[in-house]
Amino acid sequence: MESILKYYDFSKFFPDKSNTFSENLICYSTLNDTHFLIFEKENTIYNLYLSRYSSKKSIGCTPPETLELLVANYDKSISEHRIILKKYIW
């Protein structure tokens, strides 16, 4: 999973303090000024979300304006999961 996060330029994991992700660790990748992809790390499971925040500084501090679960239990060996990630990054 580390290679995926590095390849797509995700941030380092940090604790969610907004109660949106149950205080799990999260990391993000910027799509534009207000839209971000977020990986939530829940023990050994990674969930991928599309989110909207007013700014990058709000991630993990305040609830997102919108949040959509794209992939539950992301697995890089499943091609459909990789395709969904690529769809938003490229």
OpenMM code with the backbone's topology and positions (N, CA, C; nanometers):
from openmm import Vec3, app, unit

residues = "MET GLU SER ILE LEU LYS TYR TYR ASP PHE SER LYS PHE PHE PRO ASP LYS SER ASN THR PHE SER GLU ASN LEU ILE CYS TYR SER THR LEU ASN ASP THR HIS PHE LEU ILE PHE GLU LYS GLU ASN THR ILE TYR ASN LEU TYR LEU SER ARG TYR SER SER LYS LYS SER ILE GLY CYS THR PRO PRO GLU THR LEU GLU LEU LEU VAL ALA ASN TYR ASP LYS SER ILE SER GLU HIS ARG ILE ILE LEU LYS LYS TYR ILE TRP".split()
positions = [
    Vec3(0.0818, -0.1199, 0.0000),
    Vec3(0.0000, 0.0000, 0.0000),
    Vec3(0.0866, 0.1269, 0.0000),
    Vec3(0.2016, 0.1176, 0.0639),
    Vec3(0.2912, 0.2329, 0.0681),
    Vec3(0.3300, 0.2800, -0.0720),
    Vec3(0.3494, 0.1864, -0.1639),
    Vec3(0.3873, 0.2245, -0.3005),
    Vec3(0.2742, 0.3008, -0.3695),
    Vec3(0.1512, 0.2615, -0.3460),
    Vec3(0.0353, 0.3323, -0.4032),
    Vec3(0.0295, 0.4752, -0.3489),
    Vec3(0.0445, 0.4886, -0.2186),
    Vec3(0.0367, 0.6206, -0.1557),
    Vec3(0.1484, 0.7120, -0.2052),
    Vec3(0.2662, 0.6580, -0.2196),
    Vec3(0.3791, 0.7378, -0.2680),
    Vec3(0.3613, 0.7731, -0.4157),
    Vec3(0.3198, 0.6771, -0.4962),
    Vec3(0.3033, 0.6984, -0.6402),
    Vec3(0.2015, 0.8093, -0.6692),
    Vec3(0.0922, 0.8091, -0.5930),
    Vec3(-0.0135, 0.9077, -0.6157),
    Vec3(-0.0011, 1.0298, -0.5254),
    Vec3(0.1137, 1.0450, -0.4621),
    Vec3(0.1468, 1.1642, -0.3853),
    Vec3(0.0466, 1.1932, -0.2725),
    Vec3(0.0123, 1.0895, -0.1955),
    Vec3(-0.0717, 1.1097, -0.0784),
    Vec3(0.0138, 1.1635, 0.0352),
    Vec3(-0.0483, 1.2377, 0.1225),
    Vec3(0.0217, 1.2908, 0.2394),
    Vec3(0.0585, 1.1772, 0.3342),
    Vec3(0.1317, 1.2092, 0.4376),
    Vec3(0.1578, 1.1122, 0.5439),
    Vec3(0.0281, 1.0946, 0.6241),
    Vec3(0.0127, 0.9808, 0.6877),
    Vec3(-0.1049, 0.9566, 0.7697),
    Vec3(-0.1002, 1.0425, 0.8960),
    Vec3(-0.2172, 1.0913, 0.9344),
    Vec3(-0.2308, 1.1688, 1.0573),
    Vec3(-0.3679, 1.1388, 1.1179),
    Vec3(-0.3856, 1.1615, 1.2477),
    Vec3(-0.5132, 1.1276, 1.3118),
    Vec3(-0.6245, 1.2241, 1.2719),
    Vec3(-0.7412, 1.1692, 1.2458),
    Vec3(-0.8600, 1.2500, 1.2169),
    Vec3(-0.9152, 1.3039, 1.3478),
    Vec3(-0.9322, 1.4339, 1.3554),
    Vec3(-0.9870, 1.4962, 1.4767),
    Vec3(-1.1246, 1.5552, 1.4516),
    Vec3(-1.1820, 1.5276, 1.3348),
    Vec3(-1.3124, 1.5840, 1.2990),
    Vec3(-1.4286, 1.4910, 1.3341),
    Vec3(-1.3968, 1.3711, 1.3822),
    Vec3(-1.4973, 1.2668, 1.4101),
    Vec3(-1.5641, 1.2129, 1.2842),
    Vec3(-1.5157, 1.2503, 1.1697),
    Vec3(-1.5701, 1.1986, 1.0443),
    Vec3(-1.5223, 1.0564, 1.0198),
    Vec3(-1.3996, 1.0299, 1.0541),
    Vec3(-1.3386, 0.8993, 1.0294),
    Vec3(-1.3106, 0.8254, 1.1607),
    Vec3(-1.3920, 0.8488, 1.2599),
    Vec3(-1.3833, 0.7796, 1.3900),
    Vec3(-1.2440, 0.7857, 1.4508),
    Vec3(-1.1766, 0.8973, 1.4313),
    Vec3(-1.0425, 0.9197, 1.4837),
    Vec3(-0.9384, 0.8220, 1.4291),
    Vec3(-0.9694, 0.7557, 1.3178),
    Vec3(-0.8715, 0.6704, 1.2507),
    Vec3(-0.7672, 0.7582, 1.1836),
    Vec3(-0.6596, 0.6974, 1.1375),
    Vec3(-0.5582, 0.7704, 1.0620),
    Vec3(-0.6076, 0.7950, 0.9206),
    Vec3(-0.5753, 0.9111, 0.8657),
    Vec3(-0.6124, 0.9447, 0.7289),
    Vec3(-0.4929, 1.0067, 0.6570),
    Vec3(-0.4981, 1.0012, 0.5248),
    Vec3(-0.4037, 1.0731, 0.4404),
    Vec3(-0.4824, 1.1214, 0.3194),
    Vec3(-0.4275, 1.2162, 0.2455),
    Vec3(-0.5034, 1.2723, 0.1334),
    Vec3(-0.4133, 1.3029, 0.0144),
    Vec3(-0.4802, 1.3150, -0.0994),
    Vec3(-0.4172, 1.3617, -0.2222),
    Vec3(-0.5065, 1.4722, -0.2787),
    Vec3(-0.4472, 1.5779, -0.3258),
    Vec3(-0.5215, 1.6939, -0.3741),
    Vec3(-0.5617, 1.6761, -0.5201),
    Vec3(-0.6903, 1.6949, -0.5475),
    Vec3(-0.7394, 1.6928, -0.6856),
    Vec3(-0.7479, 1.8350, -0.7400),
    Vec3(-0.7977, 1.9270, -0.6592),
    Vec3(-0.7986, 2.0700, -0.6901),
    Vec3(-0.8082, 2.1447, -0.5567),
    Vec3(-0.8404, 2.2730, -0.5587),
    Vec3(-0.8406, 2.3525, -0.4356),
    Vec3(-0.9393, 2.3043, -0.3301),
    Vec3(-1.0449, 2.2359, -0.3714),
    Vec3(-1.1488, 2.1967, -0.2754),
    Vec3(-1.1810, 2.0477, -0.2742),
    Vec3(-1.1277, 1.9720, -0.3677),
    Vec3(-1.1586, 1.8289, -0.3751),
    Vec3(-1.0334, 1.7449, -0.3486),
    Vec3(-1.0542, 1.6393, -0.2683),
    Vec3(-0.9424, 1.5581, -0.2228),
    Vec3(-0.9826, 1.4112, -0.2186),
    Vec3(-0.8868, 1.3258, -0.2446),
    Vec3(-0.9056, 1.1834, -0.2198),
    Vec3(-0.8481, 1.1558, -0.0823),
    Vec3(-0.9189, 1.0779, -0.0043),
    Vec3(-0.8750, 1.0464, 0.1313),
    Vec3(-0.8725, 0.8960, 0.1496),
    Vec3(-0.7622, 0.8475, 0.2012),
    Vec3(-0.7547, 0.7094, 0.2467),
    Vec3(-0.7688, 0.7106, 0.3977),
    Vec3(-0.8615, 0.6320, 0.4466),
    Vec3(-0.8778, 0.6106, 0.5894),
    Vec3(-0.8154, 0.4760, 0.6221),
    Vec3(-0.7300, 0.4737, 0.7228),
    Vec3(-0.6668, 0.3493, 0.7657),
    Vec3(-0.7373, 0.3033, 0.8928),
    Vec3(-0.8086, 0.1928, 0.8801),
    Vec3(-0.8840, 0.1366, 0.9914),
    Vec3(-0.8227, 0.0010, 1.0245),
    Vec3(-0.7308, 0.0005, 1.1208),
    Vec3(-0.6485, -0.1166, 1.1515),
    Vec3(-0.5672, -0.1533, 1.0279),
    Vec3(-0.5987, -0.2623, 0.9600),
    Vec3(-0.5243, -0.3004, 0.8392),
    Vec3(-0.6062, -0.2781, 0.7124),
    Vec3(-0.7213, -0.2150, 0.7252),
    Vec3(-0.8108, -0.1903, 0.6112),
    Vec3(-0.7992, -0.0440, 0.5689),
    Vec3(-0.7994, -0.0226, 0.4377),
    Vec3(-0.7952, 0.1117, 0.3820),
    Vec3(-0.9247, 0.1371, 0.3060),
    Vec3(-0.9897, 0.2501, 0.3358),
    Vec3(-1.1099, 0.2914, 0.2646),
    Vec3(-1.0781, 0.4191, 0.1882),
    Vec3(-1.1234, 0.4272, 0.0641),
    Vec3(-1.0947, 0.5422, -0.0213),
    Vec3(-1.2198, 0.6279, -0.0366),
    Vec3(-1.2049, 0.7587, -0.0146),
    Vec3(-1.3159, 0.8529, -0.0218),
    Vec3(-1.2835, 0.9678, -0.1171),
    Vec3(-1.3876, 1.0239, -0.1744),
    Vec3(-1.3804, 1.1505, -0.2449),
    Vec3(-1.4431, 1.2530, -0.1520),
    Vec3(-1.3754, 1.3650, -0.1303),
    Vec3(-1.4247, 1.4629, -0.0340),
    Vec3(-1.4124, 1.6044, -0.0886),
    Vec3(-1.4894, 1.6905, -0.0249),
    Vec3(-1.4818, 1.8338, -0.0560),
    Vec3(-1.4651, 1.9082, 0.0756),
    Vec3(-1.3624, 1.9924, 0.0812),
    Vec3(-1.3347, 2.0784, 0.1955),
    Vec3(-1.3155, 2.2202, 0.1452),
    Vec3(-1.3344, 2.3159, 0.2326),
    Vec3(-1.3137, 2.4553, 0.1928),
    Vec3(-1.1656, 2.4819, 0.1633),
    Vec3(-1.0777, 2.4076, 0.2319),
    Vec3(-0.9340, 2.4206, 0.2056),
    Vec3(-0.8619, 2.2971, 0.2576),
    Vec3(-0.7395, 2.2799, 0.2149),
    Vec3(-0.6576, 2.1666, 0.2571),
    Vec3(-0.6382, 2.1662, 0.4088),
    Vec3(-0.6330, 2.2843, 0.4691),
    Vec3(-0.6112, 2.2963, 0.6133),
    Vec3(-0.7261, 2.2376, 0.6949),
    Vec3(-0.8416, 2.2225, 0.6355),
    Vec3(-0.9592, 2.1713, 0.7065),
    Vec3(-0.9613, 2.0191, 0.7183),
    Vec3(-0.8816, 1.9514, 0.6363),
    Vec3(-0.8843, 1.8043, 0.6341),
    Vec3(-0.8399, 1.7497, 0.7696),
    Vec3(-0.9247, 1.6669, 0.8264),
    Vec3(-0.8946, 1.6065, 0.9555),
    Vec3(-0.9273, 1.6941, 1.0743),
    Vec3(-0.9647, 1.8190, 1.0493),
    Vec3(-0.9977, 1.9121, 1.1574),
    Vec3(-1.1475, 1.9406, 1.1654),
    Vec3(-1.2104, 1.9523, 1.0497),
    Vec3(-1.3546, 1.9778, 1.0436),
    Vec3(-1.4186, 1.8745, 0.9512),
    Vec3(-1.5467, 1.8491, 0.9680),
    Vec3(-1.6133, 1.7552, 0.8765),
    Vec3(-1.6117, 1.8091, 0.7333),
    Vec3(-1.6035, 1.7213, 0.6347),
    Vec3(-1.6038, 1.7659, 0.4951),
    Vec3(-1.7409, 1.8183, 0.4551),
    Vec3(-1.7425, 1.9027, 0.3520),
    Vec3(-1.8688, 1.9513, 0.2971),
    Vec3(-1.9429, 1.8373, 0.2294),
    Vec3(-1.8695, 1.7524, 0.1585),
    Vec3(-1.9263, 1.6307, 0.0988),
    Vec3(-1.8258, 1.5180, 0.1171),
    Vec3(-1.8782, 1.3972, 0.1234),
    Vec3(-1.7936, 1.2802, 0.1402),
    Vec3(-1.8610, 1.1618, 0.0729),
    Vec3(-1.7871, 1.0957, -0.0154),
    Vec3(-1.8406, 0.9798, -0.0874),
    Vec3(-1.7413, 0.8644, -0.0758),
    Vec3(-1.7883, 0.7523, -0.0269),
    Vec3(-1.7050, 0.6329, -0.0204),
    Vec3(-1.6903, 0.5772, -0.1613),
    Vec3(-1.5678, 0.5700, -0.2109),
    Vec3(-1.5419, 0.5166, -0.3445),
    Vec3(-1.5109, 0.3680, -0.3393),
    Vec3(-1.4274, 0.3271, -0.2434),
    Vec3(-1.3874, 0.1865, -0.2313),
    Vec3(-1.3733, 0.1518, -0.0830),
    Vec3(-1.4501, 0.0543, -0.0392),
    Vec3(-1.4328, 0.0003, 0.0955),
    Vec3(-1.3321, -0.1135, 0.0875),
    Vec3(-1.2424, -0.1185, 0.1843),
    Vec3(-1.1414, -0.2229, 0.1900),
    Vec3(-1.0589, -0.2278, 0.0607),
    Vec3(-0.9940, -0.1158, 0.0295),
    Vec3(-0.9130, -0.1030, -0.0916),
    Vec3(-0.8065, -0.2118, -0.0956),
    Vec3(-0.7947, -0.2746, -0.2115),
    Vec3(-0.6944, -0.3790, -0.2320),
    Vec3(-0.6277, -0.3522, -0.3666),
    Vec3(-0.4996, -0.3186, -0.3639),
    Vec3(-0.4299, -0.2813, -0.4874),
    Vec3(-0.4205, -0.3956, -0.5871),
    Vec3(-0.4439, -0.5188, -0.5442),
    Vec3(-0.4395, -0.6322, -0.6364),
    Vec3(-0.5701, -0.6494, -0.7143),
    Vec3(-0.6727, -0.5735, -0.6787),
    Vec3(-0.8014, -0.5799, -0.7499),
    Vec3(-0.8042, -0.4677, -0.8531),
    Vec3(-0.8138, -0.5040, -0.9786),
    Vec3(-0.8032, -0.4039, -1.0863),
    Vec3(-0.9124, -0.2975, -1.0781),
    Vec3(-1.0329, -0.3339, -1.0380),
    Vec3(-1.1411, -0.2353, -1.0264),
    Vec3(-1.1057, -0.1268, -0.9251),
    Vec3(-1.0384, -0.1642, -0.8180),
    Vec3(-0.9978, -0.0660, -0.7171),
    Vec3(-0.8934, 0.0288, -0.7752),
    Vec3(-0.7974, -0.0241, -0.8470),
    Vec3(-0.6942, 0.0607, -0.9086),
    Vec3(-0.7555, 0.1537, -1.0130),
    Vec3(-0.8510, 0.1046, -1.0883),
    Vec3(-0.9160, 0.1854, -1.1922),
    Vec3(-0.9909, 0.3028, -1.1300),
    Vec3(-1.0597, 0.2790, -1.0191),
    Vec3(-1.1321, 0.3870, -0.9523),
    Vec3(-1.0345, 0.4948, -0.9056),
    Vec3(-0.9245, 0.4546, -0.8466),
    Vec3(-0.8246, 0.5516, -0.8017),
    Vec3(-0.7697, 0.6312, -0.9193),
    Vec3(-0.7320, 0.5629, -1.0269),
    Vec3(-0.6776, 0.6316, -1.1449),
    Vec3(-0.7780, 0.7265, -1.2085),
    Vec3(-0.9045, 0.6897, -1.2034),
    Vec3(-1.0108, 0.7736, -1.2618),
    Vec3(-1.0096, 0.9140, -1.2022),
    Vec3(-0.9807, 0.9247, -1.0743),
    Vec3(-0.9833, 1.0555, -1.0086),
    Vec3(-0.8490, 1.1260, -1.0128),
    Vec3(-0.7425, 1.0523, -1.0137),
    Vec3(-0.6089, 1.1135, -1.0126),
    Vec3(-0.5696, 1.1654, -1.1506),
    Vec3(-0.6026, 1.0922, -1.2555),
    Vec3(-0.5591, 1.1342, -1.3907),
    Vec3(-0.6684, 1.1891, -1.4725),
] * unit.nanometer
topology = app.Topology()
chain = topology.addChain("A")
for resn in residues:
    res = topology.addResidue(resn, chain)
    for name in ("N", "CA", "C"):
        topology.addAtom(name, app.Element.getBySymbol(name[0]), res)
